[in-house]
Amino acid sequence: MATIVDENAGSPGADNHALPFSEAVKVWARVAALSFGGPAGQIAVMHRIVVEEKRWIGEERFLHALNYCTLLPGPEAQQLAIYIGWLLHKTKGGLVAGTLFVLPGAVAIMVLSWIYAIFGNVGAVQALFFGLKSAVLAIVLGAVLRIGSRSLKNNVMIALAAAAFIALAFFQAPFPLVVVVAGLIGFIGGKAGWAAFSTAGGHGKIGDRQVADADSLLGEGVPAHARPNAAWLLKVGVVGAIAWFGPIILLFAFLGQHNVFSDIAVFFSKMAMVTFGGAYAVLSYVAQEAVNHYRWLKPGEMLDGLGLAETTPGPLIMVTQFVGFMGAYRAPGGLPPLLAGTLGGLLTTWVTFVPCFLWILLGAPFMETLRRNKALSAALAAITAAVVGIILNLAVWFALHVLFSEVQKVSGFGMTLDVPVLSSVNIPSLVLTVCAVVAVFRFKIGLLTVLAASALVGLAYGLTFGVHP
């Protein structure tokens, strides 16, 4: 089995950093509590605490790990926490760091899902979500511009983004297929050395202060456990596969395949393998399947769920727990609806995040090889470009269902389009959305402030004039 060779591998800093595990647990809990604002904000918080304040690892190692996590499906910020925790305290460090990162959000979303299920038809609650929808639409549009400005560096990348949008919006192409094709195009382009794919780069500097690896607690060396080991990789693979697929096998054995819990387990397991590009990108896939195929929830409720996730700590992909909750809540199969919803939400979270630990514990020892592979970097760049088109499709889909009360499908020439009925335009939603867009783009007002203000305006309007879902 290949090993990572490093001349400083035996340095004291690599294996004997003397950082108490109890202190690390406290810091990871603090990172989790502050992890608002999407992946960019979460990564910035982690950098400020772990690199700038604690100086546990250096800038180069932090970016190295981040670039690797970006290659993986799943929430990169949570995977980065797993990676750093594993690097410092082996498996238990990764498990604790990754679990704490999602725990506050999981608890908050579960509580809010209960409230939504019980009180969702109350006028005040409908009014709050009426306001939140407009803010979420503005935030998703901001994500399109933010990611696009960073990744669409040439005409080829712009063409990939446009092709991804057309494939989804006009031909209803499956999300995984769009991601795979974009990745293959990038891989081939990088392998061939095409100039358009040579711009694949990772993240730039993060934060105000950079710490050299040599000046960090871990130092420049590679810890012994961070080198590939055949026996260890086999053990992790077997245990991880049992943890991931065990519940699915049991569900199929006892409930059969035509059951909401089996559907949740299989669908979100598939999602965990193709969630490149972050939460906004994968929401396009979730909306496509959860709303149109499984009928677990309505289009407007997808926006409600994203609004909940935006206001809680942790990865935005935690919105999937809300989707699983509502799906099981509405098809309880003989269980009390709230109990079924709770089990559905927990099952969703389990099959969504268990793979994240598996990707890190299996793949991190090989990260040096992956980092230097130009073809894989080019594949990442192509996927990121396609993600711009994917998120744009999500923004258009959201806009249709926020701004219009009636949307109809029009087919022809092998295409199917969602077309709004112009007479059904919701003027209050349009006005509030324009205000939210101006607040985000013109005045650069923070995410949580825009969400809170929009919710309050929606509440005031709803209580005064009423809101019709």
Protein Blocks (a to p, Z undefined) as FASTA:
>chain_A
ZZdddfklmgmklmmnopafklmmmmmmmmmmmmggijklmmmmmmmmmmmmnomacfkl
mmmmmmmmmmpgcjfklmmmmmmmmmmnojmlmmmmmmmmmmmmmmmmmmmmmmmmmmmm
gmklmmmmmmmmmmmmmmmmmmmmmmmmmmmmbfklmmmmmmmmmmmmmnopafklmmmm
mmmmmmmmmmnopaklmmpccdddedjbdcdfklmmnlmbdcfklpccfklmmmmmmmmm
mmmmmmmmmmmmmnojadfklmmmmmmmmmmmmmghijklmmmmmmmmmmmmnomacfkl
mmmmmmmmmmpgcjfklmmmmmmmmmmmmmnnopafklmmmmmmmmmmmmmmmmmmmmmm
mmmmmmmmmmmmmklmmmmmmmmmmmmmmmmmmmmmmmmmmmpcbdcdddeehiacdddd
fklpcfklmmmmmmmmmmmmmnopafklmmmmmmmmmmmmmmmnopaZZ
